[in-house]
């Protein structure tokens, strides 16, 4: 089982850049991309059917049809996706949209476009680590994509048993 990161971004160049910037994690983490909320829902079903675990959504706000914030709010209200980590990656969300994402979608982080690739990977590692710890998953299979300093105490404690 791999942890899955789903990128929801309608602009092909931006989508490709996000996927490229997360490529160093792709050996350990399943990185999937989609261009709108409807396709994202189908992709989430595909991830689950493939035996992987959805851990993180990276969503743009401005999407065709349903907005990224609306999608995150909806997914936060569903038991099977409530604990998934949520990051808004956008340059176009206004303050009201951002506040709604925090209050109603349980937004975990906001990344403004354009982003720094190293900062993006740091945020993704931190969010994946938080997911693994919160869900009490074994960190070892995912260690290369996690914040090692955060999970090492857990691994040391397991070794003491």
C-alpha positions as CSV (number, residue, x, y, z in Angstrom):
1,X,0.0,0.0,0.0
2,X,1.3,3.4,-1.0
3,X,0.2,6.8,0.3
4,X,-1.5,8.8,-2.5
5,X,-1.2,12.5,-3.3
6,X,-3.8,13.8,-5.6
7,X,-3.2,17.1,-7.5
8,X,-6.3,18.9,-8.8
9,X,-5.2,21.6,-11.2
10,X,-6.9,22.6,-14.5
11,X,-3.9,24.4,-16.1
12,X,-1.7,21.8,-17.8
13,X,1.6,23.7,-17.3
14,X,0.9,24.2,-13.6
15,X,-0.3,20.6,-13.2
16,X,2.9,19.4,-14.9
17,X,5.1,21.6,-12.7
18,X,3.5,20.3,-9.5
19,X,3.9,16.7,-10.7
20,X,7.5,17.4,-11.6
21,X,8.3,19.0,-8.3
22,X,6.9,16.0,-6.5
23,X,8.7,13.5,-8.7
24,X,11.5,12.9,-6.0
25,X,8.7,11.4,-3.8
26,X,7.2,9.2,-6.6
27,X,9.2,6.0,-5.7
28,X,7.5,6.0,-2.3
29,X,4.2,7.9,-2.9
30,X,1.6,7.5,-5.6
31,X,1.2,11.0,-7.2
32,X,-1.9,11.4,-9.4
33,X,-3.1,14.4,-11.3
34,X,-6.5,15.5,-12.5
35,X,-8.0,18.7,-13.9
36,X,-11.4,19.1,-12.2
37,X,-13.5,18.1,-9.2
38,X,-15.6,15.6,-11.1
39,X,-12.5,13.7,-12.3
40,X,-11.0,14.0,-8.9
41,X,-13.8,12.1,-7.3
42,X,-13.4,9.3,-9.9
43,X,-9.7,9.3,-9.2
44,X,-10.2,9.0,-5.4
45,X,-12.3,5.8,-6.1
46,X,-9.5,4.5,-8.3
47,X,-6.9,5.1,-5.6
48,X,-9.0,3.2,-3.1
49,X,-9.8,0.4,-5.5
50,X,-6.0,0.0,-6.2
51,X,-5.4,-0.6,-2.5
52,X,-3.6,2.6,-1.9
53,X,-4.4,5.2,0.8
54,X,-5.4,8.7,0.0
55,X,-3.3,10.9,2.3
56,X,-3.1,14.4,0.7
57,X,-5.1,16.5,-1.7
58,X,-3.4,19.5,-3.4
59,X,-6.2,21.6,-4.9
60,X,-6.3,24.7,-6.9
61,X,-9.2,27.0,-6.1
62,X,-10.2,28.0,-9.6
63,X,-11.4,24.9,-11.4
64,X,-13.9,24.4,-14.2
65,X,-17.3,23.7,-12.6
66,X,-17.0,23.1,-8.9
67,X,-14.3,25.1,-7.2
68,X,-11.4,23.5,-5.3
69,X,-12.7,24.9,-2.0
70,X,-16.2,23.5,-2.7
71,X,-14.6,20.1,-3.4
72,X,-12.5,20.2,-0.2
73,X,-15.5,21.2,1.9
74,X,-17.5,18.3,0.4
75,X,-14.8,15.8,0.9
76,X,-14.2,16.9,4.5
77,X,-17.8,16.1,5.2
78,X,-17.5,12.5,4.1
79,X,-16.3,9.9,6.6
80,X,-13.9,8.2,4.1
81,X,-12.1,11.4,3.2
82,X,-12.5,13.5,6.4
83,X,-9.0,12.8,7.7
84,X,-7.2,13.3,4.4
85,X,-4.8,16.2,4.6
86,X,-5.8,19.2,2.4
87,X,-3.6,21.9,0.9
88,X,-4.9,24.8,-1.3
89,X,-2.3,25.7,-4.0
90,X,-3.6,28.8,-5.6
91,X,-3.0,32.4,-6.6
92,X,-6.6,33.3,-6.9
93,X,-8.5,32.5,-3.7
94,X,-9.8,35.6,-2.0
95,X,-9.9,35.9,1.8
96,X,-13.5,34.7,2.1
97,X,-12.6,31.5,0.1
98,X,-9.5,30.9,2.2
99,X,-11.4,31.4,5.4
100,X,-14.1,29.0,4.2
101,X,-11.5,26.4,3.3
102,X,-10.0,26.7,6.8
103,X,-13.3,26.6,8.7
104,X,-15.4,24.2,6.6
105,X,-12.8,22.0,4.9
106,X,-10.3,21.6,7.6
107,X,-7.6,23.1,5.4
108,X,-4.1,22.2,6.6
109,X,-2.0,24.5,4.5
110,X,-2.1,27.2,1.9
111,X,0.6,27.5,-0.8
112,X,0.5,30.6,-3.0
113,X,1.4,30.4,-6.7
114,X,4.1,30.6,-7.8
115,X,5.6,28.3,-5.2
116,X,9.1,27.3,-4.4
117,X,9.7,23.6,-5.3
118,X,11.7,22.9,-2.1
119,X,9.0,24.5,0.0
120,X,6.3,22.5,-1.8
121,X,8.2,19.2,-1.0
122,X,8.7,20.3,2.6
123,X,4.9,21.0,3.0
124,X,4.0,17.7,1.3
125,X,6.4,15.7,3.6
126,X,5.0,17.4,6.7
127,X,1.4,16.7,5.6
128,X,2.2,13.1,4.8
129,X,3.9,12.7,8.1
130,X,1.0,14.2,10.0
131,X,-1.4,11.8,8.1
132,X,0.7,8.7,9.0
133,X,1.0,9.8,12.6
134,X,-2.7,10.6,13.0
135,X,-3.8,7.4,11.3
136,X,-1.3,5.4,13.3
137,X,0.1,3.8,10.1
138,X,3.5,2.1,10.1
139,X,5.9,4.8,8.9
140,X,8.6,2.4,7.6
141,X,7.1,1.8,4.2
142,X,6.7,5.5,3.6
143,X,9.8,6.8,5.4
144,X,11.5,8.2,2.3
145,X,8.6,10.6,1.8
146,X,8.2,11.6,5.4
147,X,9.8,14.1,7.8
148,X,12.3,11.6,9.4
149,X,12.9,13.8,12.4
150,X,9.1,13.6,13.2
151,X,8.9,9.8,12.9
152,X,12.2,8.8,14.4
153,X,10.9,9.0,18.0
154,X,8.0,6.7,17.1
155,X,10.4,4.2,15.4
156,X,12.8,4.4,18.5
157,X,9.8,3.7,20.8
158,X,8.8,0.7,18.8
159,X,12.3,-0.6,19.0
160,X,12.3,-0.4,22.8
161,X,9.4,-2.8,23.1
